[in-house]
Amino acid sequence: MSSSATTSRRSSRSCELVVFVGVLRLTFHVPHARSLKDKRRVVQKFRDRVRARFGVSIAEVAEQDMLQRAVFGVTVVSGDAAVCDSVLEQVAHVAATQEDAVLTDRATEVITIGDDLYGDQDGR
């Protein structure tokens, strides 16, 4: 790569670019599940509802073979940490009010990703 291309790329980053990734882990007890099919129905209903309502990424991430336990990972990306916190708090509220499952645990983290990961503008 030519040095002029490198210089122009660095100069285009004159202000710090920061991205926030909010991550929420939700653990549920599904007391009325008598089969994995019953559990899958509850999991899909919750996952589809959250995805449609909040536009977040959500997946069942653990305990898929456990009959009455479901663990979800939920993520949201924003340029504002407060937006990540707000969206994940709203998702947690919906989780806590589920009729077919009982929220037993939740953990939230907001990760900051910025230009400082790649050194300063002089490439150091």
N, C-alpha and C positions, 0 to 999 in steps of 0.2 A: 504494500500500500504506500502511496506517495506521502511525503510529509505534509503537503498542502491539504490533502484529504483528511489527515489526522488533525491538523490544526483547525480546519473548518468545523470538524465534528466536535472538537473540544470547545471552540468558541460558541457553538450553538447552545451549549449547556451553561450559559452565563448565570442562570439562577438555579438554585438547588431544586431538583425534582424529587418529590417525596410521594411514596405510595404507601397506603396503610392497608394491611390485610387483617381482617377480623376473623377469628376462628372460634367457633362455639362447639363444644361437645355436649351432647344430651344423652342421658341414659334413662331408659324407661323400663318399667315392669309392666308386662302385658298379662294381667291376671286371668282374663277369660280365654286366652289362647289354649286350645286343646290339641292343636296340630300346627305344624309349620305353615300350613295354608291359612289358618286363622291369623297367625302372627303376620304373615305376608300381607294380608288384607289391611291390617292396622298400619303396618309400615308404609305401604304404598299410599294409603289415604293421607297420612300425615305428610309424607314426603311431597306428594303432588300438591297438597294444599299450601304448604310453606313455599314451595318453588313458585307457584302461581301468584301468591299474594305478595311476596317480598322480592322476587327476582334474584334469589341467592342460589348458590350452589349447595346442594344437600345430597348426602349419600349415607346409607347404612354402612358403617365402617368396621364393626366388630360384632361378635356374638351372633353371627347369622344362623348358626346351627342350634342356638339355645332357644328353647320353646317359648319362654316367657320373658325374654330379655332382648332389648333392642338398643343399639348405640349408634347415634348419628353424628356426623361431622357436618357443620354448616359453615360456609365461608362467604364473605362479602369483601369487595375491594372498593376503596374510595381514596380520594385525595384529602379527606378530612377524617381524622380519627373519631371525632364525635359522631359522624354519620355511621361509621362501623359499629360503635357502641350502641347507638340508638336502634339500628336495624336488628342487631343481635339480641338486644333486650326485648324488642317486640316479638321476635321469634321465640325467645324463652318464655314469654308470657303466654303465647299460643300453646306452647308445649305443656305448660303448667295447667292449662285448662282443657286438655284432651279428655274426652269421655271414655275412650277405649284403652287408655294406657295411663300409668302413673309415673310422673317425672320423679326419678330417685336421685339424680345427680346432674350437675351442670358445671361446666368450666368455660371461661371466656378468656381469650388473649387477643390483643391487637399488636401486630408486628409492624414495625416501621422499616421500610426499604427506601434508601435514599442514595444520592450520588456519593456520599462519603464511603460507601462500600467499595468504590472503584478508585479511590484516591482523590486528590484535589484536581482543579482544572489544569494544573501543569503536568499532570500524569504521574505524580509521586505517590 
